């Protein structure tokens, strides 16, 4: 399956070689997408994630065609 | 209900007036609004500019959900959230929230809720440029 991966803000700068798409067989969790898309094996605790524009926990599964995003705590307003 | 993201500076007074005049005449008796403006200092440092990044698609969706949540908690006529993205200078508005309701309590409370909810939930990230030329990501929001 193909998963689209996006990084935002400081994470995009910290992961200059981060993959924008990964191919995988079988079920992957959000945290496993991080491991495959970055050079950082363990997803830092303060990293937030979403799947298809909805917040998700690192242990939740992703599906073929999903867009998975990783970003730091938000600071708008 | 309206959510607007602007990549250039906006006039809060004009947008607030447009919001009010978009509603039926006489349908509301109270309007509460809040404007957040970029400061020229943060955490003891002089700040000369800022870039606001967002997650297109997700951010707008979150802001619409914030307004829906306000509608469920208070009896409001309508609500508005306007937020800047892109490059911002000190003195320019960052955010406008506004609520129209029949009476003042709902307008005040819901307007405060919109601000606090968007600050904690909506996918925006600030990067400051300091007077010494360095830049840094803002890591947390001020408490209030």
Backbone of each chain as ProteinMPNN parsed JSONL, in Angstrom:
{"seq_chain_A": "XXXXXXXXXXXXXXXXXXXXXXXXXXXXXXXXXXXXXXXXXXXXXXXXXXXXXXXXXXXXXXXXXXXXXXXXXXXXX", "coords_chain_A": {"N_chain_A": [[0.838, -1.193, 0.0], [0.307, 2.345, -0.474], [1.373, 5.184, 1.234], [0.893, 8.554, 1.875], [3.064, 11.011, 3.141], [3.506, 13.718, 5.355], [5.274, 16.509, 6.712], [5.342, 19.107, 9.104], [6.22, 22.51, 9.95], [8.677, 22.847, 12.48], [9.349, 20.165, 12.359], [9.502, 19.551, 9.666], [11.797, 20.88, 8.966], [13.602, 19.54, 10.547], [13.613, 17.074, 9.437], [14.878, 16.839, 6.797], [15.345, 14.951, 4.875], [13.146, 13.454, 4.974], [10.69, 11.134, 3.875], [8.216, 11.603, 1.34], [6.418, 9.828, 0.591], [5.584, 6.451, 1.32], [5.944, 2.959, 0.705], [4.307, 0.006, 1.61], [3.697, -3.276, 2.93], [1.018, -5.082, 4.355], [-0.369, -4.261, 7.644], [0.2, -1.057, 8.954], [1.108, 1.07, 11.702], [0.623, 4.514, 12.742], [2.944, 5.364, 14.065], [4.779, 3.552, 13.021], [4.823, 4.372, 10.404], [6.13, 6.794, 10.747], [8.66, 5.797, 11.546], [9.53, 4.562, 9.202], [9.579, 6.637, 7.408], [11.341, 8.519, 8.286], [14.646, 9.41, 9.543], [14.809, 8.99, 12.138], [14.483, 6.676, 14.509], [12.693, 6.305, 16.748], [9.589, 7.761, 17.358], [9.381, 10.991, 18.588], [7.973, 11.936, 21.782], [6.536, 14.331, 21.902], [5.59, 14.773, 19.385], [2.883, 15.374, 17.267], [0.207, 13.778, 15.453], [-1.642, 13.119, 12.435], [-4.229, 11.547, 10.5], [-5.477, 11.642, 7.35], [-6.353, 14.276, 7.783], [-7.402, 14.221, 10.355], [-6.849, 14.192, 13.85], [-4.773, 11.667, 15.241], [-3.714, 8.875, 17.271], [-0.376, 7.586, 17.929], [-0.377, 4.783, 17.849], [-2.423, 3.97, 16.214], [-3.891, 2.418, 13.296], [-3.018, 2.719, 9.766], [-4.259, 3.121, 6.41], [-4.24, 2.011, 2.967], [-3.5, 4.585, 0.739], [-3.878, 6.61, 2.552], [-3.262, 9.87, 4.011], [-0.719, 10.78, 6.025], [0.283, 12.867, 8.623], [2.818, 14.68, 10.394], [3.535, 16.745, 13.149], [4.582, 19.539, 15.258], [3.501, 20.676, 18.599], [0.731, 22.957, 18.425], [0.664, 26.507, 17.67], [-0.977, 28.709, 17.133], [-3.107, 31.664, 16.766]], "CA_chain_A": [[0.0, 0.0, 0.0], [1.04, 3.606, -0.556], [0.982, 6.159, 2.254], [1.46, 9.89, 1.694], [3.586, 11.48, 4.431], [3.787, 15.158, 5.376], [5.86, 17.058, 7.935], [5.085, 20.538, 9.182], [6.931, 23.414, 10.863], [10.037, 22.451, 12.85], [9.629, 18.774, 11.967], [9.895, 19.536, 8.255], [13.202, 21.3, 8.927], [14.427, 18.514, 11.2], [13.588, 15.855, 8.619], [15.024, 17.287, 5.401], [15.325, 13.79, 3.981], [11.93, 12.691, 5.246], [10.026, 10.673, 2.651], [6.868, 12.129, 1.139], [5.539, 8.677, 0.366], [6.198, 5.155, 1.598], [5.229, 1.768, 0.232], [4.365, -1.005, 2.664], [2.77, -4.409, 2.838], [0.441, -5.357, 5.662], [-0.892, -3.133, 8.421], [1.176, -0.185, 9.623], [0.577, 2.107, 12.582], [1.156, 5.847, 12.482], [4.327, 5.391, 14.55], [5.611, 2.796, 12.07], [5.003, 5.247, 9.241], [7.216, 7.706, 11.145], [9.936, 5.079, 11.538], [9.945, 4.282, 7.83], [9.703, 7.858, 6.607], [12.367, 9.414, 8.827], [15.891, 8.79, 9.983], [14.714, 8.931, 13.601], [13.732, 5.434, 14.735], [11.569, 6.435, 17.676], [8.839, 9.011, 17.225], [9.421, 11.74, 19.847], [6.676, 11.961, 22.475], [5.772, 15.563, 21.686], [5.137, 14.878, 17.997], [1.462, 15.093, 17.048], [0.008, 13.172, 14.144], [-3.006, 13.055, 11.898], [-4.472, 10.71, 9.329], [-6.553, 12.227, 6.54], [-6.763, 15.55, 8.399], [-7.978, 14.013, 11.69], [-5.839, 13.799, 14.84], [-4.716, 10.243, 15.552], [-2.667, 8.452, 18.194], [0.685, 6.869, 17.2], [-0.634, 3.348, 17.713], [-3.574, 3.673, 15.35], [-3.486, 1.902, 11.978], [-3.266, 3.511, 8.566], [-4.733, 2.317, 5.28], [-3.736, 2.365, 1.646], [-3.97, 5.868, 0.235], [-4.004, 7.608, 3.618], [-2.27, 10.939, 4.179], [-0.292, 10.834, 7.424], [1.067, 14.088, 8.859], [3.486, 14.802, 11.699], [3.761, 18.169, 13.422], [4.787, 19.869, 16.678], [2.345, 21.336, 19.222], [0.291, 24.103, 17.629], [0.945, 27.799, 18.313], [-1.7, 29.766, 16.422], [-3.894, 32.623, 17.524]], "C_chain_A": [[0.875, 1.245, 0.0], [0.476, 4.584, 0.469], [1.677, 7.486, 1.95], [1.871, 10.436, 3.061], [3.907, 12.971, 4.326], [4.363, 15.554, 6.738], [5.614, 18.567, 7.933], [6.0, 21.214, 10.2], [8.324, 22.865, 11.197], [10.36, 21.025, 12.422], [10.057, 18.682, 10.504], [11.374, 19.92, 8.131], [14.116, 20.247, 9.532], [14.524, 17.232, 10.389], [13.748, 16.237, 7.143], [15.006, 16.129, 4.404], [14.093, 12.921, 4.216], [11.199, 12.351, 3.952], [8.626, 11.265, 2.554], [5.877, 11.012, 0.836], [6.281, 7.404, 0.727], [5.309, 4.054, 1.034], [5.362, 0.714, 1.319], [3.399, -2.142, 2.356], [2.265, -4.702, 4.234], [0.03, -4.087, 6.378], [0.259, -2.364, 9.074], [0.44, 0.735, 10.579], [1.179, 3.45, 12.181], [2.625, 5.921, 12.901], [5.26, 4.62, 13.611], [5.818, 3.571, 10.78], [6.133, 6.238, 9.531], [8.572, 7.013, 11.023], [10.435, 4.85, 10.114], [10.234, 5.543, 7.029], [10.832, 8.762, 7.072], [13.63, 8.636, 9.173], [15.935, 8.69, 11.499], [13.87, 7.723, 13.981], [12.516, 5.607, 15.634], [10.887, 7.791, 17.501], [8.869, 9.759, 18.549], [8.027, 11.896, 20.451], [5.855, 13.198, 22.164], [5.324, 15.755, 20.244], [3.654, 14.505, 17.918], [1.284, 14.527, 15.645], [-1.458, 13.177, 13.746], [-3.042, 12.071, 10.743], [-5.68, 11.286, 8.603], [-7.211, 13.415, 7.249], [-7.452, 15.402, 9.749], [-6.851, 13.609, 12.642], [-5.93, 12.303, 15.121], [-3.598, 9.983, 16.559], [-1.637, 7.625, 17.419], [0.388, 5.387, 16.96], [-1.765, 2.987, 16.774], [-3.117, 3.272, 13.947], [-3.758, 2.894, 10.85], [-3.638, 2.566, 7.431], [-4.14, 2.837, 3.981], [-4.345, 3.694, 1.191], [-4.108, 6.95, 1.281], [-2.921, 8.684, 3.514], [-1.965, 11.045, 5.666], [0.585, 12.075, 7.603], [1.621, 14.092, 10.272], [3.802, 16.283, 11.923], [3.957, 18.393, 14.914], [3.515, 20.455, 17.275], [2.012, 22.649, 18.509], [0.481, 25.407, 18.413], [0.226, 28.945, 17.603], [-2.374, 30.742, 17.362], [-3.11, 33.854, 17.92]], "O_chain_A": [[2.032, 1.207, 0.418], [-0.735, 4.784, 0.56], [2.896, 7.535, 1.788], [1.114, 10.334, 4.027], [4.497, 13.428, 3.347], [3.987, 15.004, 7.773], [5.672, 19.215, 6.888], [6.48, 20.602, 11.154], [9.065, 22.466, 10.298], [11.518, 20.708, 12.152], [10.876, 17.837, 10.145], [12.105, 19.367, 7.31], [15.256, 20.074, 9.099], [15.405, 16.404, 10.621], [12.853, 15.986, 6.336], [14.688, 16.316, 3.229], [14.009, 11.798, 3.721], [11.102, 13.179, 3.047], [7.935, 11.412, 3.562], [4.663, 11.221, 0.825], [7.478, 7.288, 0.467], [4.094, 4.207, 0.909], [6.441, 0.554, 1.891], [2.425, -1.98, 1.621], [3.017, -4.581, 5.202], [0.069, -2.992, 5.817], [1.165, -2.952, 9.664], [-0.695, 1.136, 10.323], [2.118, 3.514, 11.388], [3.453, 6.475, 12.178], [6.414, 5.009, 13.434], [6.859, 3.448, 10.135], [6.983, 6.491, 8.678], [9.515, 7.573, 10.465], [11.635, 4.937, 9.854], [11.03, 5.527, 6.09], [11.241, 9.669, 6.348], [13.68, 7.408, 9.108], [16.967, 8.347, 12.078], [12.653, 7.744, 13.793], [11.432, 5.113, 15.32], [11.543, 8.833, 17.499], [8.419, 9.213, 19.557], [7.031, 11.977, 19.732], [4.625, 13.144, 22.157], [4.74, 16.786, 19.911], [3.228, 13.469, 18.429], [2.105, 14.766, 14.759], [-2.365, 13.23, 14.576], [-2.029, 11.799, 10.099], [-6.766, 11.402, 9.171], [-8.434, 13.539, 7.306], [-8.033, 16.367, 10.245], [-6.002, 12.79, 12.294], [-7.021, 11.745, 15.225], [-2.66, 10.77, 16.682], [-1.959, 7.034, 16.388], [0.853, 4.809, 15.978], [-2.036, 1.805, 16.561], [-2.08, 3.733, 13.47], [-4.606, 3.78, 10.964], [-3.365, 1.367, 7.487], [-3.613, 3.947, 3.911], [-5.558, 3.889, 1.257], [-4.422, 8.093, 0.948], [-1.825, 8.446, 3.006], [-2.843, 11.361, 6.468], [1.514, 12.304, 6.829], [1.003, 13.591, 11.21], [4.27, 16.978, 11.022], [3.563, 17.566, 15.735], [2.551, 20.706, 16.552], [2.905, 23.359, 18.048], [0.462, 25.416, 19.644], [0.776, 30.04, 17.489], [-2.235, 30.662, 18.583], [-3.652, 34.75, 18.566]]}, "seq_chain_B": "XXXXXXXXXXXXXXXXXXXXXXXXXXXXXXXXXXXXXXXXXXXXXXXXXXXXXXXXXXXXXXXXXXXXXXXXXXXXXXXXXXXXXXXXXXXXXXXXXXXXXXXXXXXXXXXXXXXXXXXXXXXXXXXXXXXXXXXXXXXXXXXX", "coords_chain_B": {"N_chain_B": [[-22.014, 31.035, 9.479], [-18.525, 31.328, 9.394], [-15.272, 30.847, 8.195], [-12.155, 32.192, 7.645], [-9.058, 32.331, 6.009], [-6.296, 34.374, 5.617], [-3.743, 35.448, 3.451], [-2.603, 37.875, 3.348], [-2.378, 41.072, 5.041], [-5.242, 41.913, 7.019], [-8.232, 43.888, 7.618], [-9.589, 44.137, 10.633], [-11.831, 45.601, 11.585], [-13.305, 46.149, 9.296], [-13.943, 43.567, 8.398], [-15.409, 42.658, 10.554], [-17.587, 44.373, 10.42], [-18.645, 43.571, 7.961], [-19.364, 40.981, 8.608], [-21.402, 41.409, 10.523], [-23.297, 42.794, 8.983], [-24.004, 40.84, 7.255], [-25.878, 39.361, 8.482], [-29.386, 38.912, 9.292], [-31.172, 41.948, 9.685], [-31.613, 43.16, 12.927], [-31.604, 40.67, 14.077], [-29.846, 39.975, 16.076], [-28.663, 40.882, 19.337], [-26.288, 41.315, 20.517], [-22.813, 41.619, 20.013], [-19.722, 40.156, 20.257], [-16.226, 40.506, 20.063], [-12.825, 39.603, 19.301], [-9.503, 40.601, 18.806], [-6.384, 39.516, 17.875], [-3.065, 40.604, 17.891], [0.119, 40.963, 16.308], [2.941, 41.019, 18.382], [5.928, 43.011, 19.067], [7.779, 41.782, 20.564], [8.891, 38.92, 22.399], [9.204, 36.571, 24.922], [11.289, 38.015, 26.106], [12.842, 38.873, 23.986], [13.458, 40.97, 21.117], [11.269, 41.014, 18.4], [11.081, 40.918, 14.927], [9.663, 40.01, 12.758], [7.341, 37.528, 11.557], [6.434, 34.204, 10.599], [3.588, 32.447, 9.705], [2.687, 29.236, 9.595], [0.487, 26.756, 8.225], [-1.75, 23.908, 8.004], [-3.029, 23.236, 5.151], [-6.409, 22.636, 4.46], [-6.76, 20.819, 6.694], [-6.571, 22.726, 8.748], [-8.633, 24.618, 8.189], [-10.823, 22.93, 8.425], [-10.679, 22.246, 11.128], [-11.162, 24.727, 12.323], [-13.773, 25.193, 11.527], [-14.983, 23.149, 12.938], [-14.533, 24.044, 15.529], [-16.238, 26.243, 15.623], [-18.672, 24.899, 15.294], [-18.703, 23.479, 17.696], [-18.972, 25.591, 19.495], [-21.503, 26.455, 18.802], [-22.998, 24.348, 19.783], [-22.759, 24.654, 22.494], [-23.594, 27.22, 23.2], [-26.273, 29.545, 22.689], [-26.127, 30.918, 19.885], [-26.189, 33.321, 17.203], [-24.508, 33.56, 14.964], [-21.046, 32.948, 13.981], [-17.625, 33.994, 13.556], [-14.404, 33.318, 12.339], [-11.298, 34.587, 11.639], [-8.077, 34.27, 10.332], [-4.606, 34.926, 10.034], [-2.161, 33.769, 7.667], [1.159, 32.959, 6.525], [3.649, 35.543, 5.94], [4.143, 37.895, 8.51], [4.051, 41.089, 10.111], [5.065, 43.025, 13.016], [2.388, 44.556, 14.782], [0.46, 43.994, 12.928], [-2.759, 42.447, 12.496], [-3.376, 39.158, 13.712], [-5.413, 37.369, 14.281], [-8.982, 37.216, 14.25], [-11.852, 36.846, 16.118], [-15.363, 36.507, 16.305], [-18.647, 36.783, 17.594], [-22.131, 36.701, 17.236], [-25.096, 37.116, 19.05], [-28.294, 36.746, 20.741], [-28.217, 37.81, 23.301], [-25.782, 39.252, 25.615], [-24.203, 37.488, 27.213], [-23.849, 34.943, 26.003], [-22.522, 35.737, 23.702], [-20.104, 36.896, 24.669], [-18.997, 34.657, 26.09], [-18.87, 32.604, 24.157], [-17.197, 33.769, 22.27], [-14.762, 33.96, 23.643], [-14.344, 31.249, 23.984], [-13.963, 30.426, 21.306], [-11.464, 31.572, 20.73], [-9.726, 30.37, 22.647], [-10.052, 27.687, 22.002], [-9.202, 27.536, 19.345], [-6.535, 28.214, 19.633], [-5.511, 26.059, 21.014], [-6.126, 23.876, 19.448], [-6.091, 24.205, 16.599], [-4.222, 23.729, 13.592], [-1.75, 25.604, 13.367], [1.449, 27.147, 13.098], [3.964, 29.146, 14.505], [6.763, 30.997, 13.412], [9.352, 32.912, 14.504], [11.216, 35.839, 13.591], [14.059, 37.241, 14.899], [15.448, 40.315, 16.275], [18.196, 40.153, 16.098], [18.59, 38.737, 13.821], [18.357, 36.008, 13.896], [16.223, 33.083, 13.733], [13.37, 31.382, 15.111], [11.25, 28.689, 16.067], [8.12, 29.098, 17.611], [7.402, 27.554, 20.596], [5.381, 27.138, 22.413], [2.103, 28.292, 23.388], [1.124, 31.397, 24.918], [-0.284, 31.543, 28.255], [-2.662, 33.034, 28.515]], "CA_chain_B": [[-20.727, 30.562, 9.999], [-17.498, 31.645, 8.413], [-13.856, 30.709, 8.512], [-11.359, 32.819, 6.589], [-7.605, 32.417, 6.165], [-5.797, 35.433, 4.735], [-2.28, 35.457, 3.327], [-2.166, 39.272, 3.425], [-2.962, 41.725, 6.207], [-6.676, 42.19, 6.899], [-8.764, 44.961, 8.458], [-10.589, 43.498, 11.497], [-13.057, 46.398, 11.69], [-14.092, 45.975, 8.068], [-14.471, 42.195, 8.352], [-16.454, 42.566, 11.574], [-18.771, 45.056, 9.891], [-19.223, 42.717, 6.921], [-19.991, 39.844, 9.303], [-22.67, 41.849, 11.121], [-24.283, 43.171, 7.962], [-24.436, 39.631, 6.538], [-26.95, 38.735, 9.256], [-30.647, 39.654, 9.176], [-31.269, 43.149, 10.529], [-32.382, 42.975, 14.145], [-31.617, 39.271, 14.539], [-28.957, 39.795, 17.223], [-28.591, 42.035, 20.22], [-24.942, 41.404, 21.081], [-21.657, 41.167, 19.226], [-18.436, 40.168, 20.969], [-15.132, 40.203, 19.135], [-11.465, 39.63, 19.835], [-8.456, 40.728, 17.79], [-5.018, 39.243, 18.309], [-2.133, 41.391, 17.074], [1.498, 40.52, 16.5], [3.815, 41.842, 19.235], [7.32, 43.156, 18.61], [8.664, 41.156, 21.555], [8.424, 37.637, 22.929], [10.147, 35.898, 25.805], [12.438, 38.864, 26.386], [13.589, 39.209, 22.774], [12.789, 41.782, 20.102], [10.843, 40.223, 17.249], [10.893, 41.842, 13.801], [8.749, 39.434, 11.762], [6.89, 36.171, 11.914], [5.771, 33.436, 9.547], [2.584, 31.532, 10.236], [2.456, 28.062, 8.735], [-0.712, 25.984, 8.574], [-1.943, 22.657, 7.262], [-4.202, 23.52, 4.313], [-7.433, 21.592, 4.512], [-7.001, 20.425, 8.086], [-6.768, 23.909, 9.588], [-9.979, 25.154, 7.954], [-11.761, 21.956, 8.974], [-10.648, 22.376, 12.586], [-11.806, 25.983, 12.716], [-15.215, 24.99, 11.376], [-15.411, 22.306, 14.066], [-14.547, 24.904, 16.72], [-17.492, 27.013, 15.575], [-19.769, 23.948, 15.562], [-18.696, 23.205, 19.142], [-19.536, 26.777, 20.159], [-22.957, 26.436, 18.553], [-23.631, 23.342, 20.639], [-22.693, 25.07, 23.897], [-24.255, 28.504, 23.434], [-27.309, 29.909, 21.73], [-25.564, 32.041, 19.134], [-26.755, 33.526, 15.864], [-23.461, 33.188, 13.999], [-19.682, 33.166, 14.472], [-16.621, 34.264, 12.526], [-12.987, 33.196, 12.68], [-10.379, 35.017, 10.583], [-6.709, 34.027, 10.803], [-3.538, 35.154, 9.069], [-1.106, 32.8, 7.381], [2.237, 33.589, 5.769], [4.583, 36.465, 6.594], [3.432, 38.902, 9.299], [4.901, 42.09, 10.76], [4.504, 43.54, 14.268], [1.296, 45.51, 14.618], [-0.588, 43.466, 12.047], [-3.645, 41.489, 13.163], [-3.168, 37.731, 13.453], [-6.653, 36.607, 14.373], [-10.222, 37.883, 14.65], [-13.004, 35.982, 16.385], [-16.551, 37.308, 16.595], [-19.884, 36.015, 17.798], [-23.375, 37.45, 17.403], [-26.123, 36.348, 19.749], [-29.399, 37.591, 21.184], [-27.829, 38.49, 24.541], [-24.328, 39.418, 25.711], [-23.463, 36.414, 27.876], [-23.459, 33.924, 25.018], [-21.537, 36.319, 22.782], [-18.816, 36.967, 25.379], [-18.463, 33.329, 26.426], [-18.544, 31.852, 22.944], [-16.047, 34.413, 21.618], [-13.579, 33.511, 24.391], [-14.168, 29.837, 23.655], [-13.385, 30.307, 19.955], [-10.033, 31.88, 20.788], [-8.973, 29.358, 23.394], [-10.114, 26.418, 21.273], [-8.342, 27.545, 18.14], [-5.123, 28.239, 20.049], [-5.068, 24.743, 21.479], [-6.485, 22.793, 18.535], [-5.937, 24.409, 15.148], [-2.854, 23.48, 13.128], [-0.944, 26.769, 12.989], [2.747, 27.183, 13.774], [4.618, 30.449, 14.351], [8.222, 31.077, 13.402], [9.709, 34.306, 14.712], [12.522, 36.376, 13.231], [14.472, 38.134, 15.976], [16.183, 41.516, 15.86], [19.584, 39.793, 15.787], [18.619, 38.004, 12.559], [18.077, 34.58, 14.088], [14.807, 32.725, 13.715], [13.07, 30.254, 15.995], [9.849, 28.283, 16.138], [7.468, 29.28, 18.907], [7.146, 26.181, 21.057], [4.132, 27.032, 23.186], [1.3, 29.496, 23.459], [1.012, 32.041, 26.227], [-1.444, 30.968, 28.955], [-3.917, 33.761, 28.348]], "C_chain_B": [[-19.657, 30.824, 8.955], [-16.109, 31.445, 8.988], [-13.087, 31.311, 7.343], [-9.883, 32.757, 6.959], [-7.103, 33.442, 5.15], [-4.274, 35.359, 4.661], [-1.732, 36.882, 3.201], [-2.895, 39.935, 4.587], [-4.44, 42.045, 5.968], [-7.073, 43.296, 7.879], [-9.858, 44.368, 9.339], [-11.904, 44.272, 11.559], [-13.94, 46.198, 10.454], [-14.721, 44.585, 8.014], [-15.565, 41.995, 9.395], [-17.738, 43.226, 11.077], [-19.449, 44.202, 8.813], [-19.955, 41.526, 7.537], [-21.354, 40.258, 9.861], [-23.721, 42.152, 10.051], [-24.729, 41.971, 7.136], [-25.61, 38.952, 7.237], [-28.239, 39.555, 9.118], [-30.708, 40.813, 10.164], [-32.141, 42.855, 11.748], [-32.357, 41.568, 14.71], [-30.732, 39.041, 15.757], [-28.906, 41.073, 18.048], [-27.216, 42.227, 20.812], [-23.919, 40.911, 20.075], [-20.433, 41.256, 20.127], [-17.352, 39.815, 19.969], [-13.798, 40.292, 19.855], [-10.512, 39.747, 18.658], [-7.116, 40.434, 18.437], [-4.049, 39.895, 17.341], [-0.702, 40.933, 17.337], [2.285, 41.525, 17.34], [5.21, 41.97, 18.613], [8.302, 42.575, 19.625], [8.039, 39.836, 22.012], [9.543, 37.005, 23.739], [11.446, 36.691, 25.967], [13.247, 39.283, 25.174], [12.768, 40.12, 21.869], [12.496, 40.918, 18.885], [10.511, 41.171, 16.107], [9.914, 41.317, 12.757], [8.361, 38.035, 12.214], [6.275, 35.514, 10.677], [4.809, 32.459, 10.197], [2.326, 30.433, 9.215], [1.163, 27.381, 9.158], [-0.771, 24.735, 7.712], [-3.199, 22.839, 6.41], [-5.18, 22.333, 4.305], [-7.761, 21.209, 5.936], [-7.31, 21.644, 8.948], [-8.192, 24.461, 9.425], [-11.031, 24.237, 8.575], [-11.836, 22.075, 10.497], [-11.369, 23.636, 13.049], [-13.323, 25.883, 12.563], [-15.76, 24.119, 12.503], [-15.478, 23.109, 15.368], [-15.848, 25.711, 16.756], [-18.694, 26.102, 15.845], [-19.855, 23.642, 17.056], [-19.284, 24.377, 19.924], [-21.052, 26.811, 19.989], [-23.675, 25.452, 19.471], [-23.672, 23.796, 22.101], [-23.456, 26.353, 24.2], [-25.278, 28.753, 22.338], [-26.84, 31.15, 20.969], [-26.218, 32.12, 17.756], [-25.736, 33.096, 14.802], [-22.09, 33.512, 14.593], [-18.732, 33.313, 13.297], [-15.236, 34.009, 13.096], [-12.173, 33.6, 11.451], [-8.97, 34.843, 11.112], [-5.733, 34.301, 9.682], [-2.71, 33.898, 8.86], [-0.025, 33.547, 6.596], [3.057, 34.55, 6.61], [3.84, 37.634, 7.233], [4.45, 39.845, 9.945], [4.255, 42.557, 12.058], [3.446, 44.615, 13.998], [0.184, 45.011, 13.726], [-1.467, 42.473, 12.815], [-3.32, 40.051, 12.747], [-4.499, 37.001, 13.366], [-7.797, 37.53, 14.773], [-11.249, 36.8, 14.93], [-14.176, 36.895, 16.735], [-17.757, 36.396, 16.709], [-21.043, 36.994, 17.924], [-24.403, 36.557, 18.068], [-27.225, 37.31, 20.2], [-28.981, 38.426, 22.388], [-26.321, 38.393, 24.744], [-23.587, 38.207, 26.285], [-22.97, 35.366, 26.874], [-22.386, 34.463, 24.08], [-20.153, 36.38, 23.428], [-18.204, 35.577, 25.555], [-18.043, 32.553, 25.185], [-17.337, 32.446, 22.236], [-14.752, 33.996, 22.313], [-13.281, 32.05, 24.063], [-13.508, 29.672, 22.279], [-11.88, 30.53, 20.001], [-9.236, 30.774, 21.477], [-8.948, 28.034, 22.636], [-9.201, 26.438, 20.057], [-6.865, 27.562, 18.517], [-4.625, 26.856, 20.457], [-5.272, 23.645, 20.451], [-6.087, 22.987, 17.079], [-4.466, 24.344, 14.731], [-2.25, 24.741, 12.483], [0.375, 26.671, 13.741], [3.43, 28.515, 13.455], [6.136, 30.293, 14.342], [8.606, 32.546, 13.452], [11.082, 34.611, 14.116], [12.888, 37.416, 14.278], [15.299, 39.288, 15.43], [17.635, 41.201, 15.503], [19.706, 38.935, 14.519], [18.333, 36.523, 12.676], [16.58, 34.327, 13.988], [14.588, 31.503, 14.599], [11.575, 29.945, 15.929], [9.315, 28.56, 17.54], [7.01, 27.901, 19.377], [5.868, 26.025, 21.864], [3.409, 28.364, 23.197], [1.367, 30.1, 24.86], [-0.271, 31.551, 26.906], [-2.726, 31.77, 28.795], [-3.699, 35.261, 28.44]], "O_chain_B": [[-19.863, 30.57, 7.768], [-15.821, 31.828, 10.122], [-13.342, 30.975, 6.186], [-9.501, 33.089, 8.081], [-7.447, 33.38, 3.97], [-3.601, 35.224, 5.683], [-0.537, 37.072, 2.975], [-3.909, 39.424, 5.063], [-4.838, 42.401, 4.858], [-6.354, 43.596, 8.832], [-10.959, 44.115, 8.849], [-12.976, 43.668, 11.584], [-15.162, 46.092, 10.558], [-15.883, 44.435, 7.634], [-16.527, 41.262, 9.165], [-18.836, 42.708, 11.284], [-20.676, 44.12, 8.759], [-21.013, 41.113, 7.062], [-22.342, 39.543, 9.691], [-24.892, 41.805, 10.204], [-25.712, 42.056, 6.399], [-26.261, 38.077, 6.665], [-28.185, 40.757, 8.856], [-30.341, 40.672, 11.33], [-33.263, 42.364, 11.619], [-33.014, 41.292, 15.713], [-30.854, 38.006, 16.412], [-29.08, 42.18, 17.537], [-26.985, 43.196, 21.536], [-24.132, 39.917, 19.38], [-20.146, 42.311, 20.692], [-17.533, 38.934, 19.128], [-13.663, 40.965, 20.877], [-10.684, 39.079, 17.638], [-6.761, 41.048, 19.444], [-4.185, 39.762, 16.125], [-0.358, 40.561, 18.459], [2.295, 42.722, 17.051], [5.617, 41.171, 17.769], [9.503, 42.839, 19.56], [6.819, 39.671, 22.007], [10.685, 36.919, 23.288], [12.542, 36.132, 25.967], [14.247, 39.985, 25.319], [11.539, 40.052, 21.853], [13.36, 40.187, 18.401], [9.75, 42.121, 16.288], [9.391, 42.092, 11.956], [8.963, 37.451, 13.115], [5.68, 36.179, 9.829], [5.172, 31.735, 11.124], [1.816, 30.678, 8.122], [0.79, 27.428, 10.33], [0.047, 24.536, 6.814], [-4.311, 22.621, 6.891], [-4.779, 21.178, 4.158], [-8.921, 21.267, 6.344], [-8.211, 21.599, 9.786], [-8.87, 24.738, 10.415], [-12.002, 24.702, 9.172], [-12.918, 22.015, 11.08], [-12.096, 23.618, 14.042], [-14.069, 26.427, 13.377], [-16.879, 24.334, 12.969], [-16.358, 22.89, 16.2], [-16.476, 25.841, 17.807], [-19.627, 26.495, 16.546], [-20.948, 23.557, 17.615], [-20.009, 24.179, 20.899], [-21.785, 27.152, 20.916], [-24.811, 25.687, 19.884], [-24.538, 23.359, 22.859], [-23.914, 26.555, 25.325], [-25.165, 28.246, 21.222], [-27.123, 32.281, 21.364], [-26.724, 31.132, 17.225], [-26.064, 32.365, 13.868], [-21.982, 34.249, 15.574], [-18.993, 32.827, 12.196], [-14.93, 34.436, 14.21], [-12.334, 33.035, 10.37], [-8.692, 35.235, 12.245], [-5.983, 33.96, 8.526], [-2.575, 33.069, 9.761], [-0.268, 34.632, 6.069], [3.155, 34.403, 7.829], [3.014, 38.284, 6.591], [5.564, 39.442, 10.28], [3.033, 42.496, 12.196], [3.595, 45.456, 13.111], [-0.924, 45.547, 13.758], [-0.979, 41.746, 13.68], [-3.029, 39.775, 11.583], [-4.701, 36.139, 12.511], [-7.615, 38.487, 15.524], [-11.494, 35.937, 14.088], [-13.999, 37.927, 17.382], [-17.87, 35.383, 16.018], [-20.946, 37.995, 18.633], [-24.564, 35.393, 17.703], [-27.102, 38.527, 20.058], [-29.339, 39.599, 22.494], [-25.658, 37.559, 24.127], [-22.458, 37.931, 25.881], [-21.808, 34.962, 26.907], [-21.458, 33.747, 23.706], [-19.158, 35.974, 22.828], [-17.044, 35.349, 25.213], [-16.986, 31.922, 25.166], [-16.535, 31.711, 21.66], [-13.755, 33.711, 21.649], [-12.126, 31.662, 23.887], [-12.595, 28.863, 22.12], [-11.112, 29.782, 19.396], [-8.217, 30.307, 20.968], [-7.932, 27.34, 22.63], [-8.507, 25.461, 19.779], [-6.035, 26.994, 17.807], [-3.454, 26.528, 20.265], [-4.659, 22.584, 20.559], [-5.775, 22.013, 16.394], [-3.586, 24.842, 15.433], [-2.243, 24.913, 11.264], [0.425, 26.18, 14.869], [3.471, 28.953, 12.305], [6.71, 29.563, 15.149], [8.243, 33.327, 12.573], [11.985, 33.774, 14.127], [12.133, 38.356, 14.522], [15.782, 39.257, 14.298], [18.239, 41.905, 14.694], [20.793, 38.465, 14.185], [18.092, 35.852, 11.672], [15.772, 35.243, 14.139], [15.496, 30.698, 14.809], [10.749, 30.842, 15.757], [9.987, 28.285, 18.534], [6.324, 27.178, 18.654], [5.332, 24.924, 21.989], [4.017, 29.423, 23.037], [1.629, 29.41, 25.845], [-1.233, 31.187, 26.229], [-3.806, 31.197, 28.936], [-4.652, 36.031, 28.322]]}, "name": "protein", "num_of_chains": 2, "seq": "XXXXXXXXXXXXXXXXXXXXXXXXXXXXXXXXXXXXXXXXXXXXXXXXXXXXXXXXXXXXXXXXXXXXXXXXXXXXXXXXXXXXXXXXXXXXXXXXXXXXXXXXXXXXXXXXXXXXXXXXXXXXXXXXXXXXXXXXXXXXXXXXXXXXXXXXXXXXXXXXXXXXXXXXXXXXXXXXXXXXXXXXXXXXXXXXXXXXXXXXXXXXXXXXXXXXXXXXXXXXX"}
